[in-house]
Amino acid sequence: MSKSIAIIGGGLGGLSSAIRLARMGFKVKLFENNETVGGKMNEIRLGSCRFDSGPSLITMPFVIDELFEFAGYQRRSFLEFQPIEPICRYFFHDGTIFDASSDRKLMSEHIGQLTAGDIKAFEKFFNYSKRIYDRTADIFLFSPVHELKHMLKWKYLPTLLKFYQIDPFRTVNKAVRSFFTDERLIQIFNRYSTYNGSNPFRAPATLNIIPYVENGLGGFYIMGGIYRLVEALQTIAKQLGVEIFLSSHVEKIFSNKNVVQGILVNGERVNADYVICNADVVTSYNDLIDGYPQIRKRMNKLEPSLSGLVFFWGINERHVLLKHHNILFSADYEKEFKQIFDDLKAPDNPTIYIAITSKKDKNHAPKDWENWFVLLNMPYLHQQQNWKVIAEKMKNIVITRLLEIGIDIRSKIREEKIMSPEDFYTLYKSNKGSIYGISSNSPAMAFKRPANRDRNIKGLYFASGSVHPGGGVPLVMLSGKLTAELILENEH
Ligand SMILES: Cc1cc2nc3c(=O)[nH]c(=O)nc-3n(C[C@H](O)[C@H](O)[C@H](O)COP(=O)(O)OP(=O)(O)OC[C@H]3O[C@@H](n4cnc5c(N)ncnc54)[C@H](O)[C@@H]3O)c2cc1C
């Protein structure tokens, strides 16, 4: 008889592991607290505007393709990936506008228009970033790094022996500065650390892998909206026999003599041979698992990633100056991160990210309107703060900054919804409202980040952005893959 799996949470980690385990022949039940699956990758509608409420950029699309293939489906028959070009339009305080491209020739040309001397620096930086990817991806992204048996492979020896080559001992900012002279380019390449919610002034330069992931492997949008991915995964999961229970709050994970027994859902006990927790690992140790005080203490010491403040605005005007992805940089990036990560307060002068899917999908907003997703980096929840007041203040800052680049939206916001760090906690139970799990602000984080297989309770596994290999769409989906493979391995 096939073994039973109970999955807590229908985010990308939960759905990815569910599909794989069902395909492997396990009997899978997935319990999601909310009325829809997707977790942080979700969608909302305001009037006639439609928004993705989480991710706006897909990187490493081959991770998604591989899941579809594993499940026996063609990704192309479900989803159309569109390269985003320019990948992002940057606005600087000195008035410069810079279009970043994943076309290297074009990118070099644009860099040359800023500072001719940095064209060569970009080529060198790109090769350095690619080298980090080549050296680390297999071992730190595609393998369960906490499982000794998997790490003891000859092919990993060069990386482990030449650990310094993946640049773990200086910060992202230090490394970026050693290549570029132009402060604007330094700010652009420092920004990539925020893709997994980290601070470029503290995170190890190994995170300089991310520019290669975006500029070398490409950044994509999914036509119709990023949420189409969740819908496709849900369809496939159901077709493979996964039973999905919505509005199902898991209250406890049961174990007996350190062996998992099942879960308590809406007051009812569900027995299972394995439990996969897609819910945040720290929240799970705080709320769902009894006992293990030392582990709980250790988990709560891990530094959470960035959180965010999101404005969803239906704007009844179109703006040709803005592209699909836009960044209005803060004037002092170091101060912004100091305020967020050290002072744990909203920055005075935040970097503003604006994504507009109606540039590609016209039906996401009425004619002559645009759907703006405006994201500001924020600290994780630290103490009682009035997010209504902070949001109002931030809204005024965004409007004022937009006026500086000639865009006046004061009378154009016709639809509005706001999501704060508190909402990320309330809706998805993210530890302290963090949106990428645990930050990578120290060199040892790849090892300190909790493992996919729980060391204390046999049969308990974790698949989410809060565990190995980390946050962001492709990594979370890999987390689901690693977890499913570890369970299969345990059966043999
Ligand atoms: C605003 C924003 C922008 C982002 N932008 C990008 C981007 O552009 N590119 C990118 O790659 N990534 C981006 N991310 C990050 C990405 O969305 C996440 O890394 C990823 O979606 C997390 O997936 P997950 O499965 O780990 O967790 P989640 O999506 O949080 O899923 C966990 C699920 O578990 C459920 N759950 C929790 N506790 C329980 C319980 N007790 N019982 C039942 N269910 C429970 C939750 O409701 C949730 O559905 C962004 C995130 C946000 C919020």
The ligand as a Tripos MOL2 file, in Angstrom:
@<TRIPOS>MOLECULE
LIG
   53    58     1     0     0
SMALL
NO_CHARGES

@<TRIPOS>ATOM
      1 C1          5.5550   41.0880   -2.4840 C.3       1 LIG1
      2 C2          6.4120   39.9320   -2.8810 C.ar      1 LIG1
      3 C3          7.1780   40.0140   -4.0390 C.ar      1 LIG1
      4 C4          7.9710   38.9330   -4.4120 C.ar      1 LIG1
      5 N1          8.6540   38.9950   -5.5990 N.ar      1 LIG1
      6 C5          9.3230   37.9060   -6.0630 C.ar      1 LIG1
      7 C6          9.8400   37.8710   -7.3810 C.ar      1 LIG1
      8 O1          9.6640   38.8160   -8.1570 O.2       1 LIG1
      9 N2         10.4950   36.7600   -7.7800 N.ar      1 LIG1
     10 C7         10.6650   35.6710   -6.9610 C.ar      1 LIG1
     11 O2         11.2710   34.6750   -7.3700 O.2       1 LIG1
     12 N3         10.1420   35.6580   -5.6970 N.ar      1 LIG1
     13 C8          9.4680   36.7380   -5.2440 C.ar      1 LIG1
     14 N4          8.8750   36.7110   -4.0080 N.ar      1 LIG1
     15 C9          9.1280   35.5700   -3.1140 C.3       1 LIG1
     16 C10         8.2490   34.3750   -3.4220 C.3       1 LIG1
     17 O3          6.9220   34.7850   -3.5320 O.3       1 LIG1
     18 C11         8.3480   33.3710   -2.2830 C.3       1 LIG1
     19 O4          9.7180   33.0080   -2.0820 O.3       1 LIG1
     20 C12         7.5600   32.1000   -2.5400 C.3       1 LIG1
     21 O5          6.3160   32.3370   -3.1450 O.3       1 LIG1
     22 C13         7.3480   31.4340   -1.1770 C.3       1 LIG1
     23 O6          6.7270   30.1960   -1.3310 O.3       1 LIG1
     24 P1          6.5880   29.2010   -0.0870 P.3       1 LIG1
     25 O7          5.9560   27.9850   -0.6340 O.co2     1 LIG1
     26 O8          7.8860   29.0680    0.5950 O.co2     1 LIG1
     27 O9          5.6980   29.9490    0.9890 O.3       1 LIG1
     28 P2          4.2600   30.6140    0.9680 P.3       1 LIG1
     29 O10         3.9580   31.1730   -0.3560 O.co2     1 LIG1
     30 O11         4.2320   31.5350    2.1200 O.co2     1 LIG1
     31 O12         3.2750   29.3960    1.2370 O.3       1 LIG1
     32 C14         3.0630   28.8510    2.4960 C.3       1 LIG1
     33 C15         1.6280   28.4400    2.5570 C.3       1 LIG1
     34 O13         1.3920   27.7620    3.7820 O.3       1 LIG1
     35 C16         0.1240   28.1610    4.2690 C.3       1 LIG1
     36 N5          0.0960   27.9080    5.7100 N.ar      1 LIG1
     37 C17         0.8890   28.4550    6.6660 C.ar      1 LIG1
     38 N6          0.5800   27.9660    7.8860 N.ar      1 LIG1
     39 C18        -0.4370   27.0920    7.6890 C.ar      1 LIG1
     40 C19        -1.1890   26.2740    8.5710 C.ar      1 LIG1
     41 N7         -0.9470   26.2340    9.8880 N.pl3     1 LIG1
     42 N8         -2.1790   25.4820    8.0410 N.ar      1 LIG1
     43 C20        -2.4230   25.4810    6.6960 C.ar      1 LIG1
     44 N9         -1.7290   26.2540    5.8230 N.ar      1 LIG1
     45 C21        -0.7440   27.0400    6.3160 C.ar      1 LIG1
     46 C22         0.0340   29.6270    3.9190 C.3       1 LIG1
     47 O14        -1.2860   30.0930    3.9140 O.3       1 LIG1
     48 C23         0.6690   29.6310    2.5290 C.3       1 LIG1
     49 O15        -0.2880   29.4380    1.5130 O.3       1 LIG1
     50 C24         8.0410   37.7730   -3.6100 C.ar      1 LIG1
     51 C25         7.2580   37.6900   -2.4510 C.ar      1 LIG1
     52 C26         6.4300   38.7480   -2.1100 C.ar      1 LIG1
     53 C27         5.5420   38.6160   -0.9130 C.3       1 LIG1
@<TRIPOS>BOND
     1     1     2 1
     2     2     3 ar
     3     2    52 ar
     4     3     4 ar
     5     4     5 ar
     6     4    50 ar
     7     5     6 ar
     8     6     7 ar
     9     6    13 1
    10     7     8 2
    11     7     9 ar
    12     9    10 ar
    13    10    11 2
    14    10    12 ar
    15    12    13 ar
    16    13    14 ar
    17    14    15 1
    18    14    50 ar
    19    15    16 1
    20    16    17 1
    21    16    18 1
    22    18    19 1
    23    18    20 1
    24    20    21 1
    25    20    22 1
    26    22    23 1
    27    23    24 1
    28    24    25 2
    29    24    26 1
    30    24    27 1
    31    27    28 1
    32    28    29 2
    33    28    30 1
    34    28    31 1
    35    31    32 1
    36    32    33 1
    37    33    34 1
    38    33    48 1
    39    34    35 1
    40    35    36 1
    41    35    46 1
    42    36    37 ar
    43    36    45 ar
    44    37    38 ar
    45    38    39 ar
    46    39    40 ar
    47    39    45 ar
    48    40    41 1
    49    40    42 ar
    50    42    43 ar
    51    43    44 ar
    52    44    45 ar
    53    46    47 1
    54    46    48 1
    55    48    49 1
    56    50    51 ar
    57    51    52 ar
    58    52    53 1
@<TRIPOS>SUBSTRUCTURE
     1 LIG1         1 GROUP 0 **** ****
